[in-house]
Amino acid sequence: MNRFREIWLFNWKGDVLSGVTSTLALIPGAIAFSFIAGVSPMVGIYATICLSIALALCGARPAMLTAAAGSMAVLMTPLVKEHGIDYLFAATVLTGIIQLLIGLLRLGRWMDYVPRAVITGFINALAVMILVTQLKYFSGERLPMYAIVIGTLVIIYLWPRVSKPIPSPLVAVIVMTGIMVVAGLQLTTVGDEAPMTAAFPAFHWPDIPFNWHTLGILLPYSLSLALVGYGETLLTQSKIDELLGERTSKDKEMRGQGLGNMAAGLFGGMAGCALVAESIINTKLGGKGRLSNLTAGIVLLLLVVGLGGTVSAIPMAALVGVMLFVSFEIFEWSSLLRVRQIAASETAVMASTALCSVITHNLAIGMLAGIGVHLLLRTMSLKRGVDIDIDIV
C-alpha cells in the first residue's frame, strides 16, 4: 500500500489538476494531427486516450504526456491515401512492436549522447511551429475572436495571483466558453472543427490481408514512425528529467511506448509519441507523477463519451489562447540571451536544429540535422586537434 501511495498518490492534487488542464492542450493537437493524416478526428483522440493510459501504467517517465503527434502524422498521409485506414491501424501496431523491440534490446541509451544544443533547438523550433499553426485561426475573423483570445491569455497570466491550486488555463477556457454562450457570439467551436462521436474506443483487428506483400507495404512506414517516435519521445524525456531533477530509463520508456502504440492501433487510433510542449506545461502546472498521465487519458475519454456536447461548445479561440500560452512558455528565452556566452559550435548546432525543423515542418529532420552538424564540427575539430565544447544530455 505504501508503494502504491509513493507511485500514484504522493502528489495527487497537483497531478489531477494538471492532468485535467493538459487535456485542453491535447484536444486541438489530436484534431489537427488527424486532419494531417487524412483520417477522422476521433482516430487522433482515441490514440491520445490509449497512449495516455498505457504510458501511465507502463512508461518510465511520469508526467510526460504521450499522444497523437504531428511529426508522425505527416508520415501517415500517403499510407492512408493509397491503402486506407485499416493499413494505418496495422502500421501503428507494427510501429509499437518495433519500439517494444528497441526497448528490449536496450537501444534507448543512444539518446544519452545527443547534444544539449539539439534539445534546445528542438524545443524552440516546436514553440515556433505551434505559434505558426495557430495563426490560421485568425484568418478572416472579426473582433470577438481576438477578444476571446486576449481574454484567455489575460486570465491565464492573472489567475495565479488569485488562486494557484486551480490551473489558470482551465479557468480561462471555462470563463471564455461561458462568455461566448451568454453573449451569443458566433465563433468557431471545437464541434465545428470536428464532430465528436460519443463512443468508447472499440477493439478492431485491422481488416487487411496478412502476407509478405502487406508486410512490404507496412514495414517502411512503421520503421519511419518508430524512429521518429524514438527520437521525439526520448528528447522529451530528457527535457522532463532535467526539469524534475530525475533520471528515468529510456529503455523502459520505449517498451511502454511500444505497448501504447500497439494498443492504439488495436483500438482505432494512430501512432503517437511524447509531446514536449504539453509535457513541459503539465509539469509547470504541478504534474509530477503517473496520475497526471492517467488523469489526462481518463478525462479525455469522459469528455468524449459523456460530455461531447460540452467539449464541442468550447470556442476554438479559447484553445488558441491556451496554445499561444504553451508556445510562449516552452520557448527557452534564455538560449537567446546566452548566444554571446556559449561556443559558436553550440550555437550552430542549436540553430541548425531549429531552422531545419521549422523549414521542413518536421522535428525529426531537424533533430537529425542538428546531430549531423554536431558530428561534422566534432570531426573537423579533432582533425585540427581541438575539442569543441558542446554539452551532452
PyMOL commands that set and color helices and strands:
alter all, ss='L'
color gray80, all
select helices_A, chain A and resi 2-9+12-37+41-58+70-83+85-104+108-113+116-138+143-161+168-183+190-193+212-244+250-266+276-284+290-305+308-312+316-330+333-337+344-360+363-383
alter helices_A, ss='H'
color red, helices_A
select strands_A, chain A and resi 66-68+272-274
alter strands_A, ss='S'
color yellow, strands_A
deselect
rebuild
show_as cartoon
